[in-house]
Amino acid sequence: MTTLVLEREPVAVDVAIREEKLIVTLDDGRSISVPLEWYPRLLHASPKERKNWHLLGDGYAIEWPDLDEHIGIEGLLAGRRSGESRKSFARWLAARRRSPKHKKS
């Protein structure tokens, strides 16, 4: 098993979601792009919810408070998908569907 050894801690400076991709820009000029399907809560979020994000600490992670989603930059670099179980995601999705905030008029 190999271990990811970083020269320095990666830091995010910007986040965008376009065409079913999560794109994170790092302070060293790199951009990481991963499929939204890696993070089901983001995939099922509204555009407004996707835009409501902020960086944690100095940019070591991204949080979407409306979705209770947190993604670490080191994990993105390592290619880690969401670790949420299907059962947990199904409960979250069911609760979301029952919420008046998310019902369609």
BAFIVEX-774530 format. One line per 2 residues: number of its first residue (from 1); their letters; for each residue x, y, z of C-alpha. Coordinates in pm, 1 decimal. Layout:
BEGIN
NUM> A> X:Y:Z  ...
***
This chain:
BEGIN
1> MT> 0.0:0.0:0.0  133.8:340.4:-89.9
3> TL> 94.6:650.5:120.0  36.3:997.0:-14.7
5> VL> 322.4:1220.2:99.8  262.6:1588.9:46.3
7> ER> 531.4:1855.3:16.0  294.0:2089.6:195.0
9> EP> -68.7:2092.8:305.3  -298.2:2165.5:6.2
11> VA> -521.9:2469.2:47.7  -841.1:2546.0:-146.2
13> VD> -914.4:2901.7:-256.7  -1223.4:2857.4:-475.2
15> VA> -1500.4:2609.1:-549.1  -1727.4:2572.7:-851.6
17> IR> -1979.2:2316.1:-970.0  -2022.5:2289.5:-1345.3
19> EE> -2153.6:2021.9:-1578.1  -2179.5:1752.4:-1311.4
21> KL> -1825.6:1824.5:-1183.7  -1693.2:1960.9:-856.2
23> IV> -1395.9:2185.4:-934.6  -1166.8:2303.0:-655.3
25> TL> -891.2:2556.0:-717.8  -585.4:2531.0:-494.1
27> DD> -359.1:2813.6:-383.4  -70.2:2673.7:-590.5
29> GR> -266.7:2716.7:-915.9  -384.9:2357.9:-960.2
31> SI> -749.0:2266.8:-1005.2  -902.6:1936.3:-901.6
33> SV> -1209.3:1817.6:-1088.9  -1415.1:1518.0:-974.5
35> PL> -1758.5:1385.3:-1073.8  -2046.1:1510.8:-859.8
37> EW> -2165.2:1151.0:-830.4  -1874.6:1102.2:-588.1
39> YP> -2069.5:1324.2:-346.0  -2440.2:1233.0:-364.9
41> RL> -2554.1:1516.8:-139.6  -2402.9:1768.3:-381.3
43> LH> -2548.7:1579.8:-675.7  -2901.0:1610.8:-528.1
45> AS> -2860.2:1970.5:-409.8  -3025.5:2274.1:-561.3
47> PK> -2808.3:2535.1:-735.1  -2863.4:2765.8:-437.1
49> ER> -2747.3:2497.5:-190.4  -2441.4:2420.0:-403.5
51> KN> -2340.9:2786.5:-400.1  -2366.4:2808.8:-21.6
53> WH> -2021.7:2680.4:70.6  -1731.2:2809.0:274.5
55> LL> -1376.3:2703.5:344.6  -1283.3:2556.5:680.5
57> GD> -968.7:2676.8:850.7  -719.5:2807.8:598.2
59> GY> -888.3:2606.5:320.9  -808.4:2250.9:432.2
61> AI> -1174.6:2154.0:367.6  -1500.0:2276.6:216.0
63> EW> -1833.9:2280.2:397.0  -2186.2:2304.5:254.7
65> PD> -2386.7:2378.4:572.3  -2729.2:2337.1:405.7
67> LD> -2631.4:1983.1:305.5  -2420.7:1884.7:607.7
69> EH> -2143.6:1799.0:357.8  -1773.1:1838.1:432.7
71> IG> -1498.8:1752.3:185.7  -1129.6:1757.3:277.5
73> IE> -880.8:1876.9:17.5  -631.7:1603.8:100.3
75> GL> -904.8:1344.9:37.1  -981.8:1500.6:-301.4
77> LA> -614.9:1477.7:-397.2  -609.5:1114.8:-285.2
79> GR> -919.0:1035.1:-495.9  -1148.3:957.5:-201.6
81> RS> -1521.8:956.5:-268.9  -1786.5:1026.2:-8.8
83> GE> -1763.4:776.4:274.6  -2133.2:801.9:354.9
85> SR> -2315.4:469.3:357.8  -2608.6:408.6:123.8
87> KS> -2835.6:368.6:425.1  -2729.9:703.7:570.8
89> FA> -2771.2:878.4:235.5  -3115.9:720.9:185.4
91> RW> -3226.0:854.0:528.3  -3092.0:1200.9:441.1
93> LA> -3268.9:1199.4:104.3  -3598.7:1081.2:258.1
95> AR> -3583.7:1353.0:524.9  -3509.6:1607.7:255.6
97> RR> -3813.6:1498.9:52.9  -4037.6:1534.1:360.5
99> SP> -3908.0:1883.2:438.9  -4142.9:2166.3:333.6
101> KH> -3833.9:2362.8:230.5  -3763.5:2109.6:-46.5
103> KK> -4116.4:2026.6:-164.7  -4204.4:2140.1:-513.5
105> S> -4501.9:2373.8:-544.8
***
